[in-house]
Amino acid sequence: MRAIDASFMTFVFKDGPPRWVSTTSNKVFPMPTTFGGRVAYSLDLLTSMRGPSWFSDRRWDFTPSTIISQQARLSRTSRWRFVGTQLNWLILYRILADIVDTGVKLIDFDPASMYPVSRDLPVYQQILCSIGIGLWIHLAIAAEHTLMSLIHVGFLGVSKPESWPPMFDHPFLCSSVPDFWGKRWHYMFRRTFDRLLAPLLPAPPKKTSHKEGNHPTTPDNTVKGQQSATLARAGGAFVLTTMLHLIVIHRIVPSPTHPYAAFWDPSVMLFFLAQPLGMALDGILCSRLQASGVGKSGVAIARRAFAVGWLLWTARWWADAWVRKGLWYKTERFIQWSPVRGLLWGDWFAQEAFR
């Protein structure tokens, strides 16, 4: 994805290659001229999906403001305090992943079913699977990111804490569906998707001040234009991410126990393509509640409740895809050493309790 953005999309936009920017002075670094400098530039660009650089004194010029603010906070953290905090998080991630893995493997799934979660299980187990899939993906990405930060900051000492802002911003505390996807979930592919969509979909109109004597457009029209453009781009981004996840899921080799091999997995498409609808419904809910006069607190509570319900309900389809591919099969060994199963059943390594 980064290679497409850095080569093809740069050619389309003719905006030049991405540049390093100093984290202290905000000045743009000159492009490297030596062979070693160009190699370092290329590797850093290809592996920096969100904007932070491997080098502690710089970031990329496409770094989102949210990431920059996180880097600013981390710059006040000492190296060893950062290492200690990250190590504690890594241990917590490992324990939580063990709990989730144990919980989902207590459920008996039908590997031949097209919808082994959303259609076959009772509602409470469907919700448990939704919680499990959300936590598992969050924990897997966050744990890998945390481990890499420990290696580069603590072991190798080639990075500073500000080079490793957190991958997520407390996504399960989101205030709405747009807040979850737009601000709190990870930013790994956001720039690439945004640039791929730019030639096809217009950017949301910028907010304008409405001082006396200056009325370029009415506030209502501005808001509606921003909402429509944002939803259109969100829809396009979710089409792209649907294709990406279809490819990822399809690469999992079918087995006799889990034989599903079709590329166009309906569960994957249902989950990702439903999210723009959820964002649109959130906007309708918000406007209707505001018109009814329930107050800001009432709107906030309703949007948060809708976000939780929507994400839990749609995540069942994503869980369907995981089960059909055998990722939650009882003998699948994501967790090689399980303190949870060891303490409960004495099954520390072989997962005999699930066979």
C-alpha positions in Angstrom: 0.0 0.0 0.0 2.8 2.4 0.8 4.6 1.6 -2.4 1.4 2.4 -4.4 1.1 5.7 -2.6 4.8 6.7 -2.8 5.1 5.9 -6.5 1.9 5.8 -8.5 -0.1 8.4 -6.5 2.8 10.8 -6.2 3.0 10.7 -10.0 -0.7 11.3 -10.3 -0.7 14.3 -7.9 2.7 15.6 -9.0 3.3 16.8 -5.4 6.7 15.4 -5.1 8.0 12.6 -2.7 7.2 12.7 1.0 9.7 14.6 3.1 11.1 14.3 6.5 10.2 17.1 8.9 12.1 17.9 12.1 10.1 17.1 15.3 11.7 20.1 17.1 11.8 22.9 14.5 9.2 21.7 12.0 11.7 22.4 9.2 11.8 20.1 6.2 14.9 18.0 5.8 16.7 18.0 2.4 16.3 14.9 0.3 19.2 12.5 0.9 21.9 12.4 -1.7 24.0 9.5 -0.6 23.3 5.8 -1.4 22.9 5.0 2.3 20.7 8.0 2.9 18.4 7.0 0.1 18.2 3.4 1.3 17.3 4.7 4.8 14.7 7.1 3.3 13.1 4.3 1.3 12.9 1.8 4.1 11.6 4.4 6.6 8.9 5.5 4.1 7.8 2.0 3.2 7.4 1.0 6.9 5.9 4.2 8.2 2.2 3.8 7.6 1.0 6.5 10.0 3.8 9.1 9.8 6.3 8.6 12.7 9.8 7.9 11.6 12.3 5.3 12.8 14.7 8.2 13.4 14.0 10.0 16.6 14.6 13.5 15.4 12.1 13.5 12.5 8.6 12.6 11.3 7.0 12.5 7.8 5.2 15.5 6.5 1.9 13.5 6.2 1.8 12.7 9.9 -1.8 13.4 11.2 -2.2 16.0 13.9 -3.5 13.3 16.3 -0.2 11.4 16.0 1.8 14.6 16.3 0.1 15.5 19.6 0.8 11.9 20.9 4.4 12.3 19.9 4.6 15.6 21.8 3.4 13.9 25.0 5.8 11.0 24.6 8.8 13.4 24.1 8.5 14.2 27.8 8.8 10.5 28.8 12.2 9.1 29.6 13.5 6.1 27.8 13.4 3.6 30.7 10.0 4.8 31.9 8.7 4.2 28.4 10.2 0.7 28.4 8.7 -0.1 31.7 5.2 1.1 30.7 5.4 -0.8 27.4 6.5 -4.0 29.1 3.5 -3.8 31.4 1.2 -3.2 28.5 2.7 -6.2 26.6 2.1 -8.5 29.6 -1.5 -7.2 29.9 -2.0 -7.8 26.1 -0.7 -11.3 26.5 -3.0 -12.2 29.4 -6.1 -10.6 27.7 -5.3 -12.5 24.4 -5.1 -15.7 26.4 -8.5 -15.0 28.0 -10.1 -14.2 24.6 -8.6 -17.3 22.9 -9.7 -19.5 25.7 -13.2 -18.1 25.7 -13.9 -18.4 22.0 -12.6 -21.9 21.8 -15.2 -23.0 24.4 -17.8 -22.4 21.8 -18.8 -25.2 19.4 -18.9 -23.9 15.9 -20.2 -25.6 12.8 -17.3 -25.4 10.3 -19.5 -26.2 7.4 -22.0 -23.4 8.1 -22.0 -20.3 6.0 -22.8 -18.2 9.0 -21.4 -20.1 12.0 -21.7 -17.2 14.4 -24.4 -14.8 13.2 -27.0 -17.4 12.3 -26.2 -20.6 14.3 -25.4 -19.3 17.8 -27.7 -17.9 20.4 -27.6 -14.1 20.7 -25.4 -14.0 23.8 -22.7 -16.1 22.2 -22.9 -14.0 19.1 -22.2 -10.9 21.2 -19.4 -12.7 23.0 -17.9 -13.5 19.6 -18.2 -9.9 18.6 -16.4 -8.8 21.7 -13.8 -11.5 21.1 -13.0 -10.5 17.5 -12.7 -6.8 18.4 -10.4 -7.4 21.3 -8.4 -10.0 19.5 -7.6 -7.7 16.5 -6.9 -4.8 18.8 -4.6 -6.9 21.0 -2.8 -8.5 18.1 -1.9 -5.2 16.4 -1.2 -3.4 19.7 1.0 -6.2 21.1 3.1 -6.4 17.9 3.5 -2.6 17.9 4.5 -2.6 21.6 7.0 -5.4 21.1 8.7 -3.5 18.2 8.8 -0.4 20.3 10.5 -2.3 23.2 13.1 -3.7 20.7 13.9 -0.3 19.1 13.8 1.9 22.2 14.9 -0.5 25.0 17.1 -3.1 23.3 18.6 -1.5 20.3 18.3 2.1 21.5 17.9 3.4 17.9 14.6 5.2 18.6 13.1 7.5 21.2 9.7 7.1 22.8 8.1 9.8 20.5 8.8 7.5 17.5 6.3 5.0 18.9 2.9 6.7 19.6 0.2 4.2 20.5 -1.4 2.3 17.6 -5.0 3.0 18.9 -6.6 5.8 20.8 -8.9 3.9 23.2 -11.3 2.8 20.5 -13.7 1.0 22.8 -14.4 4.3 24.6 -15.7 5.9 21.3 -18.5 8.4 21.5 -20.0 7.5 18.1 -19.5 5.3 15.0 -17.6 8.1 13.1 -15.5 8.7 16.2 -14.5 5.0 16.3 -13.5 4.7 12.7 -12.3 8.3 12.1 -10.3 9.1 15.2 -9.7 6.1 17.5 -9.0 3.1 15.3 -5.6 2.8 13.8 -4.3 5.1 10.9 -2.3 2.5 9.0 -3.9 2.8 5.6 -5.7 6.1 6.0 -3.4 8.3 3.9 -3.2 5.7 1.1 -7.0 5.3 0.9 -7.5 9.1 1.0 -5.1 9.7 -1.9 -6.5 6.8 -4.0 -9.9 8.3 -3.6 -9.0 11.9 -4.2 -9.3 11.8 -8.0 -12.7 10.3 -7.7 -14.4 11.9 -4.7 -14.3 15.6 -3.7 -12.7 16.6 -0.3 -15.2 17.8 2.3 -15.6 21.6 2.1 -13.6 23.6 4.6 -15.4 25.2 7.5 -15.9 28.9 6.9 -16.4 31.7 9.4 -19.8 33.4 9.3 -19.0 36.9 10.5 -21.4 39.7 9.9 -21.2 40.8 6.2 -19.4 37.6 5.2 -21.8 34.8 4.1 -20.1 32.6 1.4 -22.7 29.9 2.1 -25.3 29.2 4.7 -24.2 27.2 7.8 -26.8 24.5 7.1 -25.5 24.0 3.5 -22.0 23.9 4.7 -22.7 21.3 7.3 -24.7 19.1 4.9 -22.0 19.4 2.3 -19.3 18.4 4.8 -21.4 15.4 5.9 -22.2 14.3 2.4 -18.6 14.5 1.2 -17.3 12.8 4.4 -19.8 9.9 4.0 -18.9 9.6 0.3 -15.2 9.3 1.1 -15.9 7.0 4.0 -17.9 4.7 1.7 -15.0 4.7 -0.8 -12.5 4.0 1.9 -14.5 1.1 3.1 -14.8 -0.3 -0.4 -11.0 -0.3 -0.6 -10.5 -1.8 2.9 -13.1 -4.5 2.0 -10.9 -5.5 -1.0 -7.8 -5.5 1.2 -9.4 -7.7 3.8 -10.9 -10.0 1.2 -7.3 -10.6 -0.1 -6.0 -11.2 3.4 -8.7 -13.7 4.3 -8.5 -15.4 0.9 -4.8 -16.1 1.4 -5.6 -18.5 4.3 -5.4 -21.9 2.7 -8.6 -24.0 3.1 -8.5 -27.3 4.9 -10.8 -30.4 4.8 -12.2 -29.2 8.2 -12.8 -25.6 6.9 -13.2 -25.9 3.2 -14.6 -22.5 2.3 -12.4 -21.0 -0.5 -14.5 -18.4 -2.3 -12.8 -15.0 -2.7 -16.0 -12.9 -2.4 -16.6 -13.7 1.2 -20.1 -12.3 2.1 -19.4 -11.9 5.8 -16.3 -9.8 5.1 -18.3 -7.6 2.7 -21.3 -7.3 5.1 -19.1 -6.1 7.9 -17.0 -3.5 6.2 -19.6 -2.2 3.7 -22.1 -1.8 6.5 -19.9 0.7 8.4 -20.7 3.8 6.1 -24.4 3.0 6.7 -23.7 3.0 10.4 -22.1 6.4 10.1 -25.1 7.7 8.1 -27.5 6.4 10.6 -25.5 8.0 13.4 -25.9 11.4 11.6 -29.6 10.9 11.2 -30.0 9.9 14.9 -28.0 12.9 15.9 -30.0 15.4 13.9 -33.4 13.9 15.0 -32.4 14.0 18.6 -31.1 17.6 18.4 -34.4 18.6 16.7 -36.4 17.0 19.5 -34.6 19.1 22.1 -33.2 16.3 24.3 -30.0 18.3 25.0 -26.4 17.6 24.4 -26.0 15.0 27.1 -29.0 13.0 25.7 -27.6 13.1 22.2 -24.2 12.0 23.5 -25.6 9.0 25.4 -27.8 7.9 22.5 -24.9 8.1 20.0 -22.6 6.2 22.3 -25.2 3.5 22.8 -25.9 3.3 19.1 -22.1 2.9 18.4 -21.8 0.1 20.9 -24.8 -1.7 19.6 -23.9 -1.2 15.9 -20.3 -2.4 16.3 -21.3 -5.4 18.3 -24.0 -6.4 15.9 -22.0 -6.0 12.7 -18.8 -7.6 14.2 -20.7 -11.0 14.2 -20.2 -11.1 10.4 -16.5 -10.5 10.7 -16.4 -13.4 13.3 -18.2 -15.6 10.7 -15.3 -15.2 8.3 -12.7 -16.1 11.0 -14.6 -19.2 12.1 -15.0 -20.4 8.5 -11.3 -20.1 7.9 -10.5 -22.1 11.0 -8.9 -19.2 12.9 -11.0 -20.1 16.0 -10.8 -23.8 15.6 -10.1 -25.6 18.9 -6.6 -27.0 17.8 -5.5 -23.7 16.2 -2.5 -22.7 18.4 -2.3 -18.9 18.4 -1.4 -19.1 22.1 1.5 -21.5 22.5 1.7 -21.2 26.3 -1.6 -20.6 28.1 -1.6 -19.7 31.8 -5.4 -19.4 31.8 -6.0 -22.9 30.5 -3.1 -24.2 32.7 -4.6 -22.8 35.8 -8.1 -24.0 34.9 -7.4 -27.4 33.5 -3.7 -28.1 33.7 -3.4 -27.6 29.9 -0.4 -25.4 29.7 0.9 -26.3 26.2 -0.9 -28.9 24.2 -4.5 -27.6 24.4 -5.7 -31.1 25.2 -8.9 -29.7 26.8 -10.1 -28.6 23.3 -9.4 -31.8 21.4 
